[in-house]
Structure formats: C-alpha cells, structure tokens
C-alpha cells in the first residue's frame, strides 16, 4: 500500500465516475455561475463486531488526499495542470500522507440492486463478512460534498460476529482496490475518532458518535 511511484499528472478528458458541469442561473435577481461535478451516490456501513466488541473500518490510499498534500507542499507540480500531456511529478511525498481510515463504503452503480443489497455486497468484498439484509439498520442519509458534487450517501449499521466471517476482504483487486481491514476496540473508538493523527472521513466520526448515543446505552444494560 505504501509503494507509490512513477507519478504523473495529466488531463481528465473522460471519466466513468466524474462529469464536470458549469451552471448559469439567476438567484434573487443576481446572475451567478457555479462549477460542479456529477458523480454516483454511495452507501456506507458502520460495522460492529459483537464477538470482540470492536468496530471494523477500512484503511486505504486515496490519490485525491495525497495530491492535496502534494499541491500544498509542492505547488510547482501543478503549474502545468492545463497542458494536454502527462507531466511526471517530482519530489514525491511519503505515500502515508494519502492513507485514510474510512467506513466500509461503495458507489451506487448497479441499478438492479437495492441500497441494502449494495451495502451487503460492499461489506463482503471489503471486510469479508457475510451480512444478511435483515441485519442492516439504516441510520440516515445525507448530502456529501455539497459545494462540488451534491451526491447522497446512505449510512447503514450492521452487527457482525466472528462466525459471519466468510473471507479476508480487501476489496476487488481487478478494480484497483487495495484495502486493509482495521479493527477499532469499542473502548478506544472515540479517542480514535477525534485523534487527528489518524486521517479519517467525517463518516467515521459521525457514526462512532451515533453508536455511543444510540447503541452503547443498550450494551451497558446487558
């Protein structure tokens, strides 16, 4: 996961994931323009292993996060971002700067499957647990990236046991996924969520807080 090499920055002329647009409109009589991206909606799953009282999250390298750090530290690499050819990037930063901790998640790109079916599929592929749809609880849905994409993410909660482990997880290598499964003990979860030395998504922080508000009280009564 940490072996990042031969970086090159080039134009994105077509993508199956992103479509850039510019909206021209008038709001309260004032003409405005806004640039945005259309992308897929997504599902995310907060997984709690009741056998060992821990959360199951994923850790992976995110190129967008890495390139934000690259631009912050080496802005000269972006001077030719509008050119039509690939530009090799020098002065590489450690790949660890692009690694984040996240909830198990996936894009909504299979219209024949329900959100619940997609969520169960992602849990199996990324984390290796066979989760029945009946084990899923919808927490909420929300808009992510409201200034750029406006896409919707639906958040589910799933309890698993060691007996439900059907594989190692790790994602789909043929799709370029390289995912490490990480377990966060329940007693350490809020320290982890608020520790900035572990780069993470807001989904992790929000879902851990939701768990401690809505689930932990029931655990204490058992």
C-alpha positions in Angstrom: 0.0 0.0 0.0 2.9 2.3 0.7 4.8 1.7 -2.6 3.8 4.7 -4.6 6.0 5.5 -7.6 6.1 6.8 -11.2 3.6 9.6 -10.5 2.4 11.7 -13.5 -0.3 14.4 -13.6 -2.4 14.6 -16.8 -5.8 15.8 -18.1 -9.0 14.0 -17.4 -10.9 14.2 -20.7 -13.4 11.4 -19.8 -14.3 9.5 -16.7 -16.9 7.0 -15.7 -17.0 8.5 -12.2 -17.0 12.3 -12.7 -18.7 14.7 -15.1 -17.8 18.4 -14.8 -20.5 21.0 -15.5 -21.0 24.8 -15.2 -24.4 26.0 -14.1 -25.5 29.5 -15.1 -28.5 30.8 -13.2 -30.2 33.8 -11.5 -30.9 33.9 -7.8 -33.0 36.8 -6.3 -32.2 38.8 -9.5 -28.4 38.2 -9.3 -26.8 36.3 -12.1 -24.5 33.6 -10.9 -22.2 30.8 -12.2 -21.3 27.6 -10.3 -19.0 24.8 -11.3 -19.8 21.3 -10.0 -19.3 17.6 -10.6 -21.9 14.9 -11.1 -20.9 11.6 -9.6 -22.5 8.5 -8.1 -24.4 8.4 -4.9 -23.0 5.9 -2.3 -23.6 3.7 0.7 -21.5 3.4 3.8 -21.7 0.9 6.6 -20.8 1.2 10.3 -19.8 -2.4 11.2 -19.6 -3.5 14.8 -18.2 -7.0 15.7 -20.1 -8.1 18.8 -17.8 -11.1 19.3 -14.9 -8.9 20.1 -16.6 -5.6 20.8 -14.8 -3.6 18.1 -15.6 -1.5 15.0 -14.5 -2.8 11.6 -13.2 0.0 9.3 -11.0 0.1 6.2 -7.7 1.8 5.5 -6.6 2.7 2.0 -4.6 5.0 -0.1 -6.6 7.9 -1.5 -5.0 9.7 -4.5 -7.1 12.8 -4.0 -5.9 13.2 -0.4 -2.3 12.5 -1.5 -2.5 15.1 -4.3 -3.9 17.7 -1.9 -0.8 17.2 0.2 1.4 17.3 -2.9 0.0 20.6 -4.1 0.3 22.1 -0.6 3.9 21.1 -0.3 5.0 21.3 -4.0 2.7 23.8 -5.8 5.1 23.8 -8.8 3.9 20.4 -9.8 0.5 21.9 -10.7 1.8 24.8 -12.8 1.2 22.8 -16.0 -2.2 21.3 -14.9 -3.9 22.6 -18.1 -1.5 21.1 -20.5 -2.7 18.2 -22.7 0.1 15.8 -22.0 1.2 13.8 -18.9 3.6 15.6 -16.7 5.8 13.4 -14.4 5.8 14.5 -10.8 9.0 15.0 -8.8 9.7 15.5 -5.1 7.4 12.7 -4.0 5.9 12.8 -0.6 5.5 9.7 1.6 2.6 7.6 0.5 1.4 7.6 4.1 0.1 11.1 3.6 -2.6 9.7 1.3 -3.8 7.0 3.5 -7.1 7.4 5.3 -9.4 5.4 7.7 -12.9 5.1 6.5 -16.2 3.2 6.9 -16.8 0.3 4.5 -18.5 2.0 1.5 -19.2 1.9 -2.2 -20.8 3.8 -5.0 -24.3 3.2 -6.2 -23.7 2.0 -9.7 -25.8 -1.1 -10.1 -29.5 0.0 -10.6 -30.6 -3.7 -10.4 -29.6 -3.8 -6.7 -31.2 -2.1 -3.8 -29.1 0.1 -1.4 -29.3 -2.7 1.1 -28.0 -5.3 -1.3 -25.2 -3.0 -2.4 -24.3 -2.4 1.3 -24.1 -6.2 2.0 -22.0 -6.7 -1.1 -19.5 -4.0 0.0 -19.2 -5.5 3.5 -18.3 -8.9 2.0 -15.9 -7.5 -0.6 -14.1 -5.0 1.6 -14.3 -6.6 5.1 -15.1 -10.3 4.5 -18.4 -10.6 6.4 -21.5 -12.3 5.1 -24.2 -10.0 6.3 -28.0 -10.7 5.7 -30.0 -7.8 4.6 -32.1 -8.2 7.8 -29.0 -7.4 9.8 -28.8 -3.9 8.3 -30.3 -0.9 10.1 -30.5 2.4 8.2 -29.1 5.2 10.2 -29.7 8.2 7.9 -28.8 9.7 4.5 -27.1 13.0 3.9 -25.5 15.1 1.1 -21.8 14.9 0.8 -19.6 17.3 -1.0 -22.4 19.9 -1.2 -20.2 22.5 -2.8 -18.8 20.3 -5.5 -20.8 17.1 -6.1 -24.0 17.2 -4.1 -24.2 13.4 -4.1 -26.2 11.5 -1.5 -24.7 8.9 0.9 -26.9 6.4 2.8 -25.4 5.2 6.1 -26.2 1.7 7.5 -25.4 0.0 10.7 -24.6 -3.8 10.8 -23.6 -6.0 13.7 -21.4 -9.0 12.8 -19.9 -11.9 14.7 -16.7 -13.9 14.1 -18.9 -16.7 12.8 -20.0 -14.5 9.9 -16.5 -14.0 8.5 -16.5 -15.5 5.0 -13.3 -14.1 3.6 -10.4 -11.8 4.2 -11.9 -8.8 2.5 -9.5 -6.3 1.0 -11.7 -5.1 -1.9 -11.6 -6.1 -5.6 -8.1 -6.1 -6.9 -9.4 -6.2 -10.5 -11.0 -2.9 -9.8 -7.8 -1.4 -8.4 -8.8 -1.7 -4.8 -6.2 -2.3 -2.2 -7.9 -2.2 1.2 -6.7 -3.1 4.7 -9.2 -4.1 7.3 -8.8 -2.4 10.6 -10.4 -3.2 14.0 -11.0 -0.4 16.5 -11.8 -1.6 20.0 -15.0 -0.1 21.4 -13.2 1.4 24.4 -10.8 3.3 22.1 -13.2 4.4 19.5 -13.9 8.0 20.5 -10.2 8.7 21.1 -9.5 7.3 17.7 -12.3 9.3 16.1 -11.0 12.6 17.5 -7.3 11.9 17.1 -6.1 14.0 14.1 -3.0 11.8 13.7 -5.3 9.2 12.2 -6.7 10.8 8.9 -10.3 9.8 8.6 -13.6 10.7 7.0 -16.4 12.6 8.7 -18.5 9.4 8.3 -16.2 7.6 10.9 -16.5 10.4 13.4 -20.3 10.8 13.0 -21.1 7.1 13.1 -19.0 6.4 16.2 -20.8 9.3 17.9 -24.1 7.9 16.7 -23.2 4.5 18.1 -22.2 5.8 21.6 -25.5 7.8 21.7 -27.9 5.1 20.5 -26.2 1.7 21.0 -23.8 1.9 23.9 -26.6 2.5 26.5 -28.2 -0.8 25.5 -24.8 -2.6 25.8 -24.4 -1.2 29.4 -27.8 -2.7 30.3 -26.8 -6.2 29.2 
